[in-house]
Amino acid sequence: MQDSLARALGGLKGARMDDVAADEIRKRLEQAWTERGARRRPRFVIPGFARAFAVAALVVVVAFATMRAPADSPLYGARVAVEDSLVSLQSDPVDYLSQLYAERLEEAARFEATGNALAASRARSAQSDALRLLYQISPKPEQSP
């Protein structure tokens, strides 16, 4: 059986379909392809602008949640990194870092008062980072001769 199938397929190697039959098959394939494309459309289609709006809203919500993350949140490291990177964009970086240092000091004290030692240590670490940045950019007092 396999030999006869192989011989039949081998005989078709050199065979050529006439143009009328080829055109008819091509036409049927094209028609089936367009019908398939029309059938594949899902019933529930979300417009492109709605998807873009949803993605933008998600980005805004994640950014807001990150910037409001307390020290006991997994997003706190991202918040500290963003706040530290915003120093170069400030018109008065010394004032910005002073406020940042005070906020982190207050946050560490609040978590220590509630007994959350891990969050307090994270806030203290962020506070020391702010102090280090403040020392790096603050103007040095001039020495008099």
Buried (B, 14 or more C-beta within 10 A) or exposed (E): EEEEEEEEEEEEEEEEEEEEEEEEEEEEEEEEEEEEEEEEEEEEEEEEEEEEEEEEEEEEEEEEEBEEBBBBBEBBBBBBEEBBEEBEEEEEBBEBBBEBBEBBBEBBBBBBEEEBEEBBBBBBBBBEBBBEBBEEEEEEEEEEE
